[in-house]
Amino acid sequence: MNPEKFDLIVIGSGPAGYVAAIRAAQLGMKTACIEKRKTYGGTCLNVGCIPSKALLDSSERYHHAEAKLQKHGILVPGIQLDLAQMMKRKESVVRQLVNGIAGLLKKNKIEGVIGTGKLIASLGPDRTVEVQTETGTRTLSATRVLLATGSESTSLPFLPFDGKNVISSTEALELTAVPKHLVVIGGGVIGLELGSVWLRLGAQVTVVEFQDRICSIVDKQIGNELYKSLIKQGMQFKLGTRCKGATPAGERMKVQIEEVATSTASEMECDKILVSTGRRPYSEGLGLENIGLKTDPAGRLEVNAHYQTSAPGIYAVGDLIAGPMLAHKAEEEGIAAVEQMAGQAGHVNYSAIPNVIYTWPELASVGSTEEELQAKGIAYQVGTFPFLANGRAKAMEETEGLVKIISDQKTDRLLGMHILGPWASDLIGEGVSVMEFGGSAEDIARTCHAHPTLSEVVKEAALAVHKRQIHM
């Protein structure tokens, strides 16, 4: 049987895959998009970004009602948690969005294929993909194939996932009861976000982190402020500590830990262990060996500036290639890759990709940290301003955190913006835009910001770079 012919086959329908497929269709390419799950959207929509943010929002509202509304003169006696309803709402959000992706594929006349795609050796100039579906095998061919298969949770060799007591982020989003004690291995983004969810809902949460600080990739000052905030909220930390393993203790688990500096060993008893030590590119079963492709030690594929691998006609984006494992980075790469296939000037500015930790307060950043600039020997200047001095933040009763702006000492060009505070995830967009256009701290300082808004803290931090802040 002759293969079904397309201009582009996209394997994976996560943020990189479905966005790339839609852009390809807009550019006139006959496109197929393959997804191994039963629903489109990849990890992000199904078991990652979206369900975790749904629970973060729900748990923050619960915490707000329980601990913060009294200051606003709102009394809510006898507040109770309906975890089943909270999970039902999360699932509804996910369902609406994955159905939305299916609708977008249909609207753009993209052939959506539910099944597992595998590259097979091709006889002619086109690339061939074999798809195992519930009803049999489909064979597709195209001039180009874009690999956008994302990543998966990484387990520890001495602490494998069992889906019950030792869990990944996927199971942590589906718990049917609040654990009495949740131990989180890894003080990075996923661990802090999911730890925050269950902390707000009543769990004791202990984070075990090998480094001597949480979120080591963020600006140290801002990271330390988040650390202090989480401690104030009740989260417990064991920094500079390694996990050595865990053993059953009846229905519970005993976690063996060891201080890195002193080799002092101890144990903790808990209900659940969330392992959140990172993710790895997902390339299993893709058939890379059939076309002569190999991954690096980290499991990634090497690509050139056009996202082409060493195999002709094969492209890769997102978590499969180098760079931060972020949904929005993957989206931008997917669009850039297909635009370049169409002869356009697709481009991703890797210096202006924001990063967000959706704790509360939120932590958002773009560009360089002070530590990175110091390591490179780049002269810089810094301005900071606290939310405590902002009228809107006071009115909201959300005064925790600050905005930090870093600019080049000679040119004032914006080098980095780091925010810890309410809705930092939205506020960081201003820094991203200014960096994208090569703007300066002075550009932000000279821009009129509405009053009263949280964005005025960004303006004041920019003014503070040149010691001109007004409200402090």
KADA-V244032 format. One record per pair of residues at least 24 apart in sequence whose C-alpha atoms are under 8 Angstrom apart, sorted by the first residue. I is the first residue (numbers start at 0). J is the second residue. Records with the same first field share a line. If there is no record, write none. Layout:
I=J / J
//
This chain:
1=138
2=127 / 137 / 138 / 139 / 140
3=138 / 139 / 140
4=139 / 140 / 141
5=29 / 30 / 31 / 139 / 140 / 141 / 142
6=30 / 141 / 142 / 143
7=31 / 141 / 142 / 143 / 144 / 145
8=32 / 33 / 139 / 140 / 141 / 143 / 144 / 145
9=33 / 144 / 145 / 146 / 147
10=34 / 116 / 144 / 145 / 146 / 147 / 148
11=35 / 41 / 146 / 147 / 148 / 149
12=39 / 40 / 41 / 147 / 148
13=39 / 40 / 41 / 42 / 43 / 44 / 147 / 148 / 149
14=40 / 41 / 43 / 326 / 327 / 329 / 330
15=147 / 316 / 317 / 326 / 329 / 330 / 331 / 332 / 333 / 334
16=145 / 146 / 147 / 148 / 330 / 333
17=100 / 104
18=330 / 333 / 334
19=330 / 333 / 334 / 336 / 337
20=104 / 109
21=103 / 104 / 107 / 109
22=334 / 337 / 338
23=337 / 338
24=107 / 108 / 109
25=107
26=338 / 341
29=109
30=109 / 110
31=109 / 110 / 111 / 112
32=109 / 110 / 111 / 112
33=111 / 112 / 113 / 114 / 115 / 116 / 130
34=111 / 112 / 113 / 114 / 115 / 116
35=113 / 114 / 115 / 116
36=113 / 114
37=113 / 114
38=97 / 98 / 113
39=97 / 98 / 100 / 101
40=97 / 100
41=148 / 149
42=149 / 150
43=326
44=93 / 96 / 97
45=93 / 97
46=168 / 169 / 172
47=168 / 169
49=92 / 93
50=89 / 90 / 92 / 93 / 172
51=172 / 192 / 193
52=357
53=88 / 89 / 92
54=85 / 86 / 89 / 172 / 196
55=192 / 193 / 195 / 196 / 357 / 358
57=85
58=196 / 197 / 199 / 200
59=196 / 199 / 359
61=199 / 200
62=199 / 200
80=200
82=175 / 176
83=175
86=173
116=285
117=284 / 285 / 286
118=285 / 286 / 287 / 289 / 290
119=286 / 289 / 290
120=289 / 290
125=312
126=312 / 313
142=312
143=312 / 313 / 314
144=312 / 313 / 314
145=313 / 314 / 315 / 316
146=313 / 314 / 315 / 316 / 319
147=315 / 316 / 317 / 318 / 319
148=280 / 281 / 282 / 317 / 318 / 319
149=280 / 281 / 317 / 318 / 319
150=278 / 279 / 280 / 281 / 318 / 319
151=278 / 279 / 280 / 281
152=275 / 277 / 278 / 279
153=275 / 276 / 277 / 278 / 279
154=274 / 276
155=274
157=243 / 244
158=244 / 245
163=271
164=251 / 252 / 270 / 271 / 272
165=271 / 272 / 273 / 274
166=271 / 272 / 273 / 274
167=273 / 274 / 275
168=193 / 273 / 274 / 275
171=273
177=201 / 202
178=202 / 203 / 270 / 271
179=203 / 269 / 270
180=204 / 205 / 268 / 269 / 270 / 271
181=205 / 269 / 270 / 271 / 272 / 273
182=206 / 207 / 269 / 271 / 272 / 273
183=207 / 272 / 273 / 274 / 275
184=208 / 242 / 272 / 273 / 274 / 275 / 276
185=209 / 274 / 275 / 276
186=213 / 214 / 275 / 276
187=213 / 214 / 215 / 275 / 276
188=214 / 356
189=275
190=273 / 274 / 275
191=358
192=356 / 357 / 358
195=234 / 358
198=233 / 234
203=233 / 234
204=233 / 234 / 235
205=234 / 235 / 236 / 237
206=234 / 235 / 236 / 237 / 238
207=236 / 237 / 238 / 240 / 241 / 242
208=236 / 237 / 238 / 239 / 240 / 241
209=238 / 239 / 240 / 241 / 259
210=238 / 239 / 240
211=238 / 239
212=238 / 239
213=238
217=364 / 368
218=368 / 369 / 370 / 417
219=368 / 369 / 370
221=362 / 417 / 418 / 419
224=400 / 419
225=360 / 362 / 419
228=360
279=318
280=318 / 319 / 320
281=318 / 319
282=319
305=336 / 339
306=336
325=354
328=352
348=435
351=431 / 434 / 435
352=431
353=427 / 428 / 431
355=423 / 424
357=424
359=420 / 421
360=399 / 400 / 419 / 420 / 421 / 422 / 423
361=418 / 419 / 420 / 421 / 422 / 423 / 424
362=417 / 418 / 419 / 420 / 423 / 424
363=417 / 418 / 419 / 423 / 424 / 427
364=415 / 416 / 417 / 418 / 427
365=415 / 416 / 417 / 427 / 430 / 431
366=414 / 415 / 416 / 434
367=414 / 415 / 416
368=415
369=405
377=407
378=407 / 408 / 409
379=405 / 406 / 407 / 408 / 409
380=405 / 406 / 407 / 408 / 464
381=405 / 406 / 463 / 464
382=460 / 461 / 462 / 463 / 464 / 465 / 466
383=459 / 460 / 461 / 463 / 464
384=456 / 457 / 459 / 460 / 463
385=456
386=420 / 453 / 456
388=470 / 471
389=453 / 455 / 456
390=451 / 452
391=451 / 452 / 453
392=421 / 452 / 453
397=421
401=456
402=456 / 457 / 460
403=460
404=440 / 460 / 461 / 464
405=440 / 464
406=439 / 440 / 464
410=439
411=439 / 440 / 441
412=437 / 438 / 439 / 440
413=437 / 438 / 439 / 440
426=453 / 454 / 457
440=464
//
